Amino acid sequence: MTEKRKANVQAIKDIVRMNQVWEQEKGEQGAAELHYYHIVDALHRKWQTIGVDVSDAIQVFESGHNDA
């Protein structure tokens, strides 16, 4: 049997969007802006993840990656 493991199974208590991971080039359109997100979990541990939006950042935090 193949077991799929999650990177982090703690409940998220707080999430804050921070700066962009890198600056967009002038005239670059259609590219998603990737931001850093700071997360505090139920055990008051602080994490950093990235994502295009909050739901994307949560997915990356919970699964450890996002192929998109």
C-alpha positions as CSV (number, residue, x, y, z in Angstrom):
1,M,0.0,0.0,0.0
2,T,1.1,3.5,-0.8
3,E,0.6,6.0,2.1
4,K,0.2,9.6,1.3
5,R,1.7,11.7,4.1
6,K,1.0,15.4,4.7
7,A,3.8,17.7,5.6
8,N,1.8,19.5,8.3
9,V,-1.5,18.5,9.9
10,Q,-1.7,21.3,12.5
11,A,-4.7,23.7,12.4
12,I,-3.8,27.2,11.1
13,K,-4.6,29.9,13.6
14,D,-3.3,32.9,11.7
15,I,-2.0,33.7,8.2
16,V,-0.6,36.9,6.9
17,R,0.4,37.8,3.3
18,M,3.8,39.4,3.1
19,N,6.0,40.7,0.2
20,Q,6.2,39.3,-3.3
21,V,8.8,36.5,-3.7
22,W,10.2,38.4,-6.7
23,E,9.3,41.5,-8.5
24,Q,7.4,41.4,-11.8
25,E,9.1,42.7,-14.9
26,K,7.5,45.8,-16.5
27,G,5.0,44.8,-19.1
28,E,4.8,41.2,-17.8
29,Q,1.2,40.3,-17.9
30,G,-0.7,37.1,-17.0
31,A,2.1,36.0,-14.6
32,A,0.7,35.2,-11.1
33,E,2.2,37.2,-8.3
34,L,3.8,34.8,-5.8
35,H,3.8,36.0,-2.2
36,Y,5.3,34.9,1.1
37,Y,2.8,34.0,3.8
38,H,3.5,33.8,7.5
39,I,1.4,31.2,9.3
40,V,0.9,30.5,13.0
41,D,-0.4,27.0,13.8
42,A,-2.4,25.7,16.8
43,L,0.8,25.0,18.7
44,H,1.9,28.6,18.2
45,R,4.7,27.6,15.8
46,K,5.6,30.0,13.1
47,W,5.9,28.9,9.5
48,Q,6.6,30.6,6.2
49,T,5.2,29.4,2.9
50,I,4.5,30.8,-0.5
51,G,1.5,31.0,-2.7
52,V,-0.4,33.0,-5.3
53,D,-3.3,33.5,-2.9
54,V,-4.3,32.4,0.6
55,S,-5.8,29.1,-0.4
56,D,-2.8,28.3,-2.5
57,A,-0.5,29.1,0.4
58,I,-2.5,26.9,2.7
59,Q,-2.4,24.0,0.2
60,V,1.4,24.3,0.0
61,F,1.6,24.4,3.8
62,E,-0.6,21.4,4.3
63,S,0.8,19.2,1.5
64,G,4.4,20.4,1.3
65,H,4.2,21.3,-2.5
66,N,1.9,22.5,-5.2
67,D,2.6,21.3,-8.7
68,A,0.9,24.3,-10.3
